[in-house]
Amino acid sequence: MAITYPVSFPASIGLANLNIRARTVVGVSASPFTGQQQVYKHQGQWWEAEVSLPPMKRADAEQVVAFLLKMNGQYGTFLLGDKSATSTRGIGTGTPLVNGASQTGSELVTDGWTTSTTGILKAGDWIQLGSGSTTRLYKVLDDVNSDGSGNATINIFPDLRSSPDDDAAITANNTQGLWRLASNETQYSIDQMSVYGITFACVEAL
């Protein structure tokens, strides 16, 4: 059976360490005479991560090895979320949806939240748009309140990848991102006690 991407990371495997980086492409030039700077923010924004898994015996480790080999280096994609933040810090209730088509930039206008709620989301919460190959992961940058109609505008990083459809579903818990491996090399170690050591780096699949 052919492999279908994206593949889900093995659910039974915990993470020992997740190092997440946010990348932004900004050009800065300074006058050699005055030092005055000109700054330009380009469109490029994305997530990168290094994943370290706990020491494992073969029964668990081979699941991960097989998962990594399924990626065929940088070819395939997979779904993975921040397992330390599977629920929102905010209230996070309701049935949130995108409110209006053709949205761009770093603000997302939404509705469907529980009405008149202070802290419906908190700064640092994750939200997810899309599913499967369209999955996109965003970080909430400011505390968010819903109004009397359940509307809320969310400042996010990174900027919207594309304009989501009106009424597209927003995932606020158990969020995931779409990733690919950062290298075409798959590597792991096995010590004299048959304990496996596995780490890998990945970048957001754009």
matplotlib code that plots the C-alpha trace (Angstrom):
import matplotlib.pyplot as plt

x = [0.0, 1.4, 2.2, -0.2, 1.0, 0.8, 1.7, 0.8, 3.6, 3.2, 0.6, 2.1, 5.5, 6.2, 8.8, 11.7, 12.4, 10.9, 12.9, 10.7, 12.0, 10.0, 11.7, 11.0, 12.7, 13.5, 16.0, 18.0, 20.3, 22.2, 23.7, 27.5, 27.4, 24.6, 23.8, 20.1, 18.4, 15.9, 13.9, 11.7, 9.6, 9.5, 6.7, 8.8, 7.7, 7.7, 8.3, 11.4, 11.9, 14.3, 12.7, 14.4, 12.8, 13.3, 15.6, 13.5, 13.8, 13.3, 9.6, 8.9, 11.9, 11.3, 7.9, 9.7, 12.4, 9.8, 8.0, 11.1, 12.0, 8.4, 9.3, 12.0, 14.1, 12.5, 10.0, 7.1, 5.2, 3.9, 1.6, 3.0, 1.9, 3.2, 2.4, 2.9, 0.1, -2.7, -5.3, -5.7, -4.7, -7.8, -11.4, -11.3, -15.0, -17.6, -17.4, -14.9, -15.0, -13.3, -15.5, -15.2, -13.2, -10.2, -8.4, -4.7, -1.9, -1.5, -5.1, -7.7, -11.4, -13.4, -16.8, -18.6, -16.9, -18.8, -20.3, -19.0, -16.0, -12.9, -9.8, -11.5, -7.9, -4.6, -1.4, 0.7, -2.2, -2.0, -4.7, -4.9, -6.5, -7.1, -6.4, -4.3, -2.1, -3.7, -2.9, -1.4, -0.3, -0.5, 0.5, -1.9, 0.0, -2.4, -5.2, -8.5, -12.0, -15.2, -18.0, -21.8, -22.1, -19.2, -16.9, -13.2, -10.2, -6.9, -3.4, -1.3, 2.2, 3.0, 0.9, -1.9, -0.4, -3.4, -6.9, -9.0, -12.6, -15.4, -16.7, -13.6, -13.2, -10.6, -9.0, -8.1, -7.1, -4.8, -3.5, -0.9, 1.4, 2.4, 6.2, 8.9, 12.3, 15.1, 17.5, 17.5, 19.5, 17.8, 20.1, 19.6, 21.8, 21.7, 23.8, 25.2, 22.0, 19.9, 18.5, 17.8, 18.5, 16.6, 16.6, 15.5, 15.0, 12.1, 10.7, 7.2, 6.0, 5.0]
y = [0.0, 3.4, 5.8, 8.7, 12.0, 13.6, 10.9, 11.2, 11.0, 7.8, 8.7, 6.5, 8.1, 11.1, 13.8, 14.4, 17.8, 20.1, 23.1, 25.4, 28.3, 31.0, 32.3, 35.8, 37.2, 40.8, 42.9, 45.6, 48.1, 50.8, 54.0, 53.9, 57.6, 58.0, 54.5, 55.2, 51.9, 50.9, 47.8, 45.8, 42.8, 40.2, 37.6, 34.7, 33.4, 29.8, 27.3, 25.1, 22.5, 20.0, 16.9, 14.7, 11.5, 9.7, 6.7, 3.7, 0.0, -1.6, -2.1, 1.6, 2.9, 0.9, 2.6, 5.9, 4.6, 3.4, 6.7, 8.6, 6.3, 6.8, 10.5, 9.6, 12.5, 15.8, 14.4, 13.4, 15.4, 14.7, 16.1, 17.0, 19.3, 20.7, 17.9, 20.2, 22.5, 20.3, 22.6, 26.4, 28.6, 30.6, 29.4, 28.1, 27.2, 27.4, 26.3, 28.8, 29.6, 32.0, 35.0, 36.3, 35.2, 36.9, 37.5, 38.1, 39.2, 38.8, 39.3, 36.6, 37.6, 34.8, 34.0, 31.1, 31.4, 31.4, 34.8, 37.7, 35.8, 37.5, 35.5, 33.2, 32.7, 33.7, 34.9, 31.9, 29.6, 27.6, 27.5, 25.4, 26.0, 23.3, 19.6, 17.0, 18.7, 22.1, 22.0, 25.3, 26.1, 29.6, 31.2, 33.7, 36.9, 38.7, 37.8, 37.6, 38.4, 37.4, 39.9, 39.5, 37.7, 35.4, 37.4, 37.7, 39.1, 37.2, 38.5, 35.6, 34.4, 33.6, 35.6, 33.7, 31.3, 31.8, 33.2, 30.7, 30.1, 31.8, 29.5, 27.3, 25.5, 26.6, 24.0, 25.3, 22.1, 19.3, 21.5, 20.3, 21.6, 20.3, 19.5, 17.9, 16.7, 19.3, 16.7, 13.9, 11.8, 9.5, 8.7, 7.0, 5.3, 2.0, 1.6, -1.7, -2.0, -1.9, 1.5, 3.7, 7.4, 9.4, 13.1, 14.8, 18.3, 19.5, 22.6, 23.7, 22.4, 25.3]
z = [0.0, -1.0, 1.8, 2.0, 3.4, 5.8, 8.3, 12.0, 14.5, 16.6, 19.3, 22.0, 21.9, 24.2, 23.6, 25.9, 24.5, 21.8, 20.7, 18.6, 16.6, 14.8, 11.7, 10.2, 7.1, 7.8, 5.7, 7.6, 6.0, 7.9, 6.5, 6.8, 7.6, 10.1, 11.2, 10.4, 9.6, 7.0, 7.9, 5.6, 6.6, 3.9, 3.6, 4.9, 8.3, 9.4, 12.3, 12.8, 15.5, 17.0, 18.6, 21.1, 22.2, 25.5, 25.6, 24.3, 23.9, 20.5, 20.7, 20.9, 19.0, 15.8, 15.5, 15.3, 13.0, 10.6, 10.8, 10.0, 7.1, 5.7, 5.2, 2.6, 3.8, 3.0, 0.6, 2.9, 5.5, 8.9, 11.6, 15.1, 17.8, 21.1, 23.5, 26.5, 25.2, 24.1, 25.6, 25.6, 28.5, 27.7, 28.0, 24.5, 24.3, 21.5, 17.9, 16.4, 12.7, 10.3, 9.9, 6.4, 3.3, 1.7, 5.0, 4.9, 7.2, 11.0, 12.1, 12.0, 12.3, 13.9, 15.3, 17.0, 20.4, 23.6, 23.9, 26.1, 27.5, 28.8, 28.0, 25.4, 24.3, 26.0, 24.6, 23.7, 22.9, 19.6, 17.0, 13.9, 10.5, 8.0, 8.2, 6.4, 3.8, 4.5, 8.2, 9.5, 13.0, 14.5, 17.8, 19.5, 20.3, 22.7, 25.1, 23.2, 24.4, 22.6, 22.3, 22.8, 19.5, 19.9, 17.6, 18.3, 16.3, 16.9, 16.4, 15.2, 14.1, 11.4, 9.0, 7.3, 4.7, 2.4, 2.8, 4.7, 3.6, 5.3, 8.1, 8.0, 11.3, 13.9, 16.1, 19.6, 21.4, 20.4, 17.6, 15.1, 12.5, 9.1, 9.0, 6.9, 8.0, 7.8, 6.3, 3.8, 6.4, 9.0, 11.9, 15.3, 17.9, 19.8, 22.9, 24.5, 26.6, 23.4, 24.3, 21.3, 21.0, 18.5, 17.6, 14.5, 13.1, 11.1, 9.4, 8.7, 5.3, 3.2]

ax = plt.figure().add_subplot(projection="3d")
ax.plot(x, y, z, "-o")
ax.set_aspect("equal")
plt.show()
